[in-house]
């Protein structure tokens, strides 16, 4: 609880560090992590370490294993909890175990798309998205979870989880950026307790999220991500090979120049991190989340010491942390005197009503056949329920599927959300099946999993709703997870049965 106490103490600047286990239950990599944690526990300036869960989508040692060892050293642990590899029942089971073991600080994530494993690429699960996982954990903290509407809620001893979430202000396109913040609203409503930003190297973007939270009265502590890349990782990020992470041409050229020194630029990268640490404290962040490959505790000591030495002059450091693409968007107007943002949002373009035929035709059909006041609602309801009574449910399912397959690339899930998502199908459109907003991996509007081949599903949803003047609706609401009882059934029939209280 010392991490939580520090995080919510306005007089503390809470420092955490990210540990990344690799494959294997033991070995040099895990020993290095434990040694660093042991030194951090003695030093006392790091209030917690976070432990990733299959970072990058690669199999690795589960976070609770090292977490328990590190916790016994007296150092609090933040366990990453991702949705990519577990269904909802396994999530609940694992969380009960972590709560019993005292691993109660979480960073709840959708997770990186699974990569190469045993004999090929594994099946991505994503049974819940991060908003739904937060809702599950919030219910567990209250001592019950919602089940089938016909079954009483399951009750048990309440858990005690502290729930962190991630958000990225580092998005180049306005559609991507606005959707990150829209999903943040839903995360807060689902029970988020604190925020850790995605990594970045631009002070205005770091300040932007604080201004956004203040503007919308979202009172959550924020840890800024201070990432220290080595040369190999900097190259991958610059090339766009690590989802959601941006290193600009200008910064990459600077890193390459620094690499010509005897230490291959390592100290320069550490000093840059120290400058960012000082800036984050000056901006009013609750703390910082430090990370990077191959770092030793001596490296962290240098960063922390150099940051303290620069705290009073943090405004003078702003020009050294201004790495953002020239075509990248901001939400707030620039203040040329300070090098930061004014608390004045940039004027958004007034949406022009779109003549998107697919959207308007789909909306007309929905309003006409599936809204109680619709002209053919009663007839459609009687037809679907009548076909079921006559034993022709399978014919209805096939008829519905063929229509939706042609129009929406339907996946026959039986739990249709077209009307809620601008008449686009999340089961075929989103590689992670997200129902409450995007993951953090898109870049330039492209899907993390299919870059340059498939547009981000949530960018398409935003474009459609923004053209109708409905984009703000994406901040509110909660889409429950897919009900797998309905798989390969008629969603029309399920809808009308529910409307008639027969399910």
C-alpha positions in Angstrom: 0.0 0.0 0.0 3.0 2.3 0.2 2.8 2.8 -3.6 -0.8 3.8 -3.3 -0.1 6.1 -0.4 2.6 7.9 -2.4 0.6 8.0 -5.6 -2.3 9.9 -4.0 -0.1 12.2 -1.8 0.1 15.5 -3.7 3.5 16.2 -1.9 5.1 13.1 -3.4 6.5 12.6 -6.9 6.1 8.9 -7.3 8.8 7.0 -9.3 8.2 3.5 -10.6 10.3 1.3 -12.9 9.2 -1.3 -15.5 10.7 -4.8 -15.4 10.4 -7.1 -18.4 10.8 -10.8 -17.7 12.0 -13.0 -20.6 11.5 -16.7 -21.4 12.5 -19.2 -18.8 11.9 -19.6 -15.1 15.5 -18.8 -14.3 18.7 -17.6 -15.9 20.7 -14.4 -16.2 17.8 -12.3 -17.4 15.6 -13.1 -14.3 18.6 -12.8 -12.0 19.4 -9.3 -13.4 15.8 -8.2 -12.7 15.9 -9.5 -9.1 19.2 -7.9 -8.5 18.0 -4.5 -9.8 14.8 -4.8 -7.6 16.9 -5.7 -4.6 19.0 -2.6 -5.0 15.9 -0.4 -5.6 14.3 -1.8 -2.4 17.4 -0.7 -0.4 17.6 2.7 -2.1 13.9 3.5 -1.5 13.4 6.2 -4.1 11.4 3.9 -6.4 8.0 3.4 -4.9 7.1 0.4 -7.0 8.3 -1.7 -10.0 5.9 -2.9 -12.7 6.2 -6.3 -14.2 5.1 -6.9 -17.8 3.0 -9.8 -18.9 4.3 -11.3 -22.2 5.6 -7.9 -23.4 5.5 -7.5 -27.2 3.1 -10.5 -27.4 6.0 -12.9 -26.7 5.7 -15.7 -24.1 7.7 -14.9 -20.9 7.7 -15.7 -17.2 4.4 -14.8 -15.6 4.6 -11.5 -13.7 3.3 -12.9 -10.3 6.3 -15.2 -10.0 8.9 -12.5 -9.8 6.3 -10.2 -8.2 6.1 -12.3 -5.1 9.8 -12.5 -4.8 10.2 -8.8 -5.2 7.4 -8.0 -2.8 9.2 -10.1 -0.2 12.1 -7.7 -0.6 9.9 -4.9 0.6 9.4 -3.3 -2.8 5.8 -2.8 -4.0 4.8 -4.4 -7.3 2.5 -3.3 -10.1 1.4 -6.4 -12.1 0.5 -5.9 -15.8 -2.8 -7.5 -16.4 -3.6 -7.9 -20.2 -6.5 -9.3 -22.1 -4.7 -11.0 -25.0 -4.2 -14.5 -23.7 -7.0 -15.1 -21.2 -10.8 -15.5 -21.3 -12.9 -13.9 -18.7 -13.1 -17.0 -16.4 -9.4 -17.4 -16.4 -9.0 -13.6 -15.6 -11.3 -13.9 -12.6 -9.5 -17.0 -11.4 -6.1 -15.4 -11.7 -7.2 -12.2 -10.0 -8.5 -14.2 -7.0 -5.0 -15.7 -6.7 -3.2 -12.4 -7.0 -5.5 -10.8 -4.4 -4.8 -13.7 -2.0 -1.1 -13.3 -2.6 -1.2 -9.6 -2.0 -0.4 -8.5 -5.5 -3.1 -5.9 -5.6 -1.7 -3.1 -7.8 -2.5 -3.6 -11.5 -1.9 -2.0 -14.8 -4.9 -3.2 -16.9 -4.2 -3.4 -20.6 -5.7 -4.8 -23.8 -2.2 -6.1 -24.5 0.1 -6.6 -27.5 -1.0 -8.9 -30.2 0.4 -12.4 -29.7 3.5 -13.2 -31.6 5.4 -16.4 -32.5 5.0 -19.2 -30.0 5.0 -23.0 -29.9 4.8 -24.3 -33.5 3.5 -21.0 -34.9 1.4 -18.0 -34.0 -1.1 -18.5 -31.1 -4.7 -17.7 -31.2 -5.4 -14.2 -29.8 -8.1 -14.3 -27.1 -9.2 -10.8 -26.3 -12.4 -12.1 -24.7 -12.6 -8.8 -22.8 -11.2 -5.4 -23.7 -9.5 -3.3 -21.1 -12.7 -1.4 -20.3 -14.6 -4.6 -19.7 -11.7 -6.0 -17.6 -11.8 -2.9 -15.5 -15.5 -3.3 -15.0 -14.9 -7.0 -14.0 -12.2 -6.0 -11.4 -14.4 -3.2 -10.1 -17.2 -5.7 -9.5 -14.8 -8.1 -7.8 -13.8 -5.2 -5.5 -17.4 -4.9 -4.5 -17.7 -8.6 -3.9 -19.9 -9.8 -6.7 -20.0 -10.3 -10.4 -22.9 -10.1 -12.8 -23.8 -13.4 -14.5 -26.6 -14.6 -16.7 -29.7 -12.4 -16.2 -31.6 -15.4 -15.0 -29.0 -16.3 -12.4 -28.3 -14.4 -9.2 -25.1 -12.4 -9.1 -22.1 -14.5 -7.8 -21.1 -13.2 -4.4 -17.7 -13.6 -2.6 -15.2 -11.9 -0.4 -14.3 -8.5 -2.0 -10.9 -8.1 -3.6 -8.8 -5.0 -3.1 -7.2 -4.1 -6.4 -5.7 -0.7 -7.4 -6.4 -0.3 -11.1 -4.1 1.5 -13.4 -4.7 2.2 -17.1 -2.7 3.4 -20.1 -3.4 6.2 -22.5 -1.4 7.6 -25.4 -1.4 11.3 -26.2 1.2 10.5 -28.8 -1.0 10.0 -31.8 -0.4 11.7 -35.1 -3.9 11.8 -36.5 -6.7 13.7 -34.6 -9.0 10.7 -35.1 -6.6 8.4 -33.2 -5.9 11.0 -30.5 -9.5 11.8 -29.8 -10.4 8.1 -29.6 -7.6 7.6 -27.0 -9.2 10.2 -24.8 -12.8 9.0 -25.5 -11.8 5.5 -24.3 -10.2 7.1 -21.3 -13.6 8.5 -20.3 -14.9 4.9 -20.4 -12.0 3.6 -18.4 -12.6 6.1 -15.7 -16.3 5.2 -15.6 -15.4 1.5 -15.3 -13.3 2.2 -12.3 -9.7 3.3 -13.3 -7.7 4.6 -10.3 -4.6 6.1 -12.0 -3.0 6.6 -15.4 0.3 5.7 -17.0 1.0 7.4 -20.3 2.5 5.8 -23.4 6.1 6.7 -24.0 7.0 9.9 -25.9 9.5 12.7 -26.2 7.5 15.9 -26.5 6.7 18.2 -23.6 3.6 19.7 -25.2 2.1 16.2 -25.6 2.8 15.3 -22.0 1.2 18.5 -20.9 -1.8 17.9 -23.2 -3.2 15.0 -21.2 -3.0 17.1 -17.9 -5.0 19.9 -19.6 -7.5 17.4 -21.0 -8.1 15.8 -17.6 -8.5 19.2 -16.0 -10.9 20.4 -18.7 -13.1 17.3 -18.3 -12.8 17.2 -14.5 -11.2 13.7 -14.5 -9.3 13.6 -11.2 -6.8 10.8 -11.6 -3.1 10.9 -10.8 -0.9 10.5 -13.9 2.5 8.9 -14.2 4.5 10.1 -17.3 6.4 7.4 -19.2 10.1 8.1 -19.2 11.5 5.5 -21.7 15.3 5.1 -22.3 15.8 3.2 -25.6 19.0 1.5 -26.6 20.1 1.9 -30.2 18.4 -1.2 -31.4 15.0 -0.3 -29.9 15.3 3.3 -31.1 15.7 2.0 -34.6 12.7 -0.3 -34.3 10.5 2.6 -32.9 11.7 5.0 -35.6 10.8 2.4 -38.3 7.4 1.9 -36.7 8.0 -1.7 -35.8 6.9 -1.3 -32.1 3.2 -0.6 -32.0 2.1 2.8 -30.8 5.7 4.1 -30.1 7.0 7.1 -32.1 10.6 8.3 -32.4 10.7 11.2 -34.9 13.3 11.6 -37.7 14.8 14.5 -35.7 15.2 12.5 -32.5 16.6 9.5 -34.3 19.2 11.5 -36.1 20.2 13.0 -32.7 20.5 9.5 -31.2 22.7 8.4 -34.1 25.0 11.4 -33.6 25.2 10.7 -29.9 26.1 7.1 -30.7 29.4 8.1 -32.2 30.7 8.8 -28.6 32.8 6.2 -26.7 29.8 4.9 -24.7 27.7 4.8 -27.9 25.5 7.6 -26.6 24.3 5.9 -23.5 25.0 8.8 -21.1 23.3 11.2 -23.5 20.2 9.0 -23.5 20.2 8.9 -19.7 20.6 12.7 -19.4 17.7 13.1 -21.8 15.6 10.9 -19.5 16.6 13.0 -16.5 15.5 16.2 -18.3 12.1 14.6 -19.1 11.8 13.5 -15.4 12.4 17.1 -14.3 9.9 18.5 -16.9 7.2 16.0 -15.7 7.6 17.1 -12.2 7.5 20.7 -13.2 4.3 20.2 -15.3 2.5 18.7 -12.2 2.6 15.0 -12.9 2.0 12.7 -9.9 5.1 10.9 -10.8 7.0 9.1 -13.6 7.2 5.5 -14.9 10.8 4.8 -16.0 11.7 2.0 -18.4 14.1 0.8 -21.0 16.1 -2.3 -22.0 19.3 -3.3 -20.3 19.3 -0.7 -17.7 21.2 -1.2 -14.4 20.4 0.4 -11.1 23.5 2.6 -11.5 21.8 4.0 -14.7 18.6 4.7 -12.7 20.6 6.4 -10.0 22.2 8.7 -12.6 18.8 9.6 -14.1 17.2 10.3 -10.7 20.2 12.4 -9.4 20.5 14.4 -12.6 16.7 15.0 -12.6 16.9 16.5 -9.1 19.7 18.7 -10.1 17.6 20.1 -12.9 14.2 20.5 -11.2 14.3 24.2 -10.6 15.3 24.9 -14.2 12.8 22.6 -15.9 11.3 25.3 -18.1 14.7 25.8 -19.6 14.7 22.2 -20.7 11.6 22.4 -22.8 13.4 23.0 -26.1 15.3 19.7 -25.4 12.0 17.8 -25.3 10.2 18.9 -28.4 10.2 15.9 -30.7 6.9 15.6 -32.5 6.2 15.2 -36.2 5.4 18.4 -38.0 2.2 16.9 -39.2 1.3 15.5 -35.8 -1.8 17.0 -34.1 -2.3 18.7 -30.8 -5.5 19.4 -29.0 -4.5 22.7 -27.5 -3.1 26.0 -28.9 0.6 26.5 -28.6 2.0 29.2 -26.3 5.0 30.5 -28.2 6.4 32.2 -25.1 6.6 29.1 -22.9 7.0 26.3 -25.5 3.9 24.6 -24.0 0.2 24.7 -24.6 -2.3 27.3 -23.7 -5.4 25.9 -21.9 -7.4 26.8 -24.9 -8.5 23.9 -27.2 -7.8 24.2 -30.8 -11.1 24.9 -32.7 -12.4 21.7 -34.2 -13.7 21.7 -37.7 -17.4 21.7 -37.8 -18.5 18.3 -39.0 -20.0 18.2 -42.5 -22.9 15.8 -42.8 -21.7 12.8 -44.8 -23.6 11.2 -47.6 -22.2 7.8 -46.7 -24.7 5.5 -48.4 -23.9 2.4 -46.4 -24.2 4.3 -43.0 -27.5 6.0 -43.9 -29.1 2.9 -45.4 -28.1 0.8 -42.4 -29.4 3.4 -40.0 -32.7 3.6 -41.9 -33.1 -0.2 -41.8 -32.3 -0.2 -38.0 -34.7 2.6 -37.3 -37.5 1.1 -39.4 -37.2 -2.6 -38.3 -35.5 -2.6 -34.9 -36.7 0.4 -33.0 -40.1 0.0 -31.3 -41.5 3.1 -33.0 -40.3 1.9 -36.4 -42.8 1.4 -39.2 -42.1 -2.4 -39.6 -40.9 -3.2 -36.1 -44.0 -5.2 -35.2 -44.0 -7.1 -38.5 -40.3 -7.9 -38.2 -40.8 -9.1 -34.6 -43.7 -11.3 -35.4 -41.9 -12.8 -38.4 -38.8 -13.7 -36.5 -40.6 -15.1 -33.5 -43.0 -16.9 -35.8 -40.2 -18.6 -37.7 -38.7 -19.9 -34.4 -42.1 -21.3 -33.4 -42.4 -23.0 -36.7 -39.0 -24.6 -36.4 -37.3 -22.5 -39.0 -34.7 -20.7 -36.8 -31.8 -22.1 -38.8 -33.2 -20.7 -42.0 -33.6 -17.3 -40.4 -30.0 -17.5 -39.1 -28.7 -18.3 -42.6 -30.7 -15.6 -44.2 -29.5 -13.0 -41.7 -25.9 -14.2 -42.0 -25.8 -14.0 -45.9 -27.2 -10.4 -45.8 -24.7 -9.2 -43.2 -21.8 -11.1 -44.7 -22.3 -9.3 -48.0 -22.8 -5.9 -46.3 -20.6 -6.0 -43.2 -18.3 -9.0 -43.5 -20.3 -10.6 -40.7 -18.6 -13.3 -38.5 -21.9 -14.8 -37.4 -21.3 -14.0 -33.7 -25.0 -13.8 -32.9 -24.3 -10.8 -30.6 -24.5 -8.0 -33.1 -23.2 -4.5 -32.2 -23.6 -2.8 -35.7 -26.1 -0.2 -34.5 -23.7 0.9 -31.6 -20.6 1.1 -33.8 -21.6 3.2 -36.8 -22.7 0.0 -38.6 -19.2 -1.4 -38.8 -18.5 -4.9 -37.5 -15.9 -5.2 -34.7 -15.5 -8.9 -35.1 -14.2 -8.6 -38.7 -13.0 -5.0 -38.5 -10.8 -5.0 -35.3 -8.0 -7.5 -34.9 -8.4 -7.4 -31.1 -12.3 -7.3 -31.2 -12.3 -4.1 -29.2 -15.8 -3.0 -28.3 -15.2 0.2 -26.1 -12.5 2.0 -28.0 -9.1 1.4 -29.7 -6.0 -0.2 -28.3 -2.8 1.9 -28.3 -1.1 0.3 -31.2 -2.4 2.1 -34.2 -0.1 4.4 -36.2 -1.0 6.9 -38.8 -4.5 5.4 -38.8 -3.4 1.9 -39.6 -4.2 -1.2 -37.6 -1.3 -2.4 -35.3 -1.6 -6.0 -36.7 -2.1 -5.1 -40.4 -0.1 -1.9 -41.0 -0.5 -0.3 -44.4 -3.1 -3.0 -45.2 -6.0 -2.3 -42.9 -7.3 0.9 -41.4 -7.8 1.1 -37.6 -11.4 0.0 -37.0 -11.9 2.8 -34.5 -10.6 5.5 -36.8 -13.3 4.3 -39.3 -16.0 4.4 -36.5 -14.9 7.9 -35.5 -15.0 9.2 -39.1 -18.5 8.0 -39.6 -19.9 9.3 -36.3 -18.0 12.6 -36.6 -19.5 13.2 -40.0 -23.0 12.8 -38.3 -22.0 15.1 -35.5 -22.1 12.2 -33.1 -18.4 11.8 -32.2 -18.9 12.9 -28.6 -21.1 9.9 -27.9 -18.0 7.8 -28.0 -17.0 9.1 -24.6 -20.0 7.5 -22.9 -21.6 4.1 -22.6 -20.4 0.6 -22.0 -20.4 -2.2 -24.5 -20.6 -5.5 -22.6 -18.4 -8.4 -23.8 -19.6 -10.8 -26.5 -22.0 -13.5 -25.2 -20.6 -16.7 -26.6 -23.9 -18.5 -26.0 -25.2 -16.7 -29.0 -22.4 -17.7 -31.4 -23.7 -18.8 -34.8 -27.3 -17.9 -33.8 -29.7 -15.2 -35.2 -29.0 -11.9 -33.5 -32.4 -10.7 -34.9 -34.2 -13.5 -33.1 -32.2 -12.8 -29.9 -33.1 -9.1 -30.1 -36.8 -9.6 -30.5 -37.0 -12.3 -27.8 -35.2 -10.0 -25.4 -37.6 -7.2 -26.4 -40.5 -9.5 -25.7 -39.0 -10.7 -22.3 -38.7 -14.3 -23.5 -35.0 -14.6 -22.7 
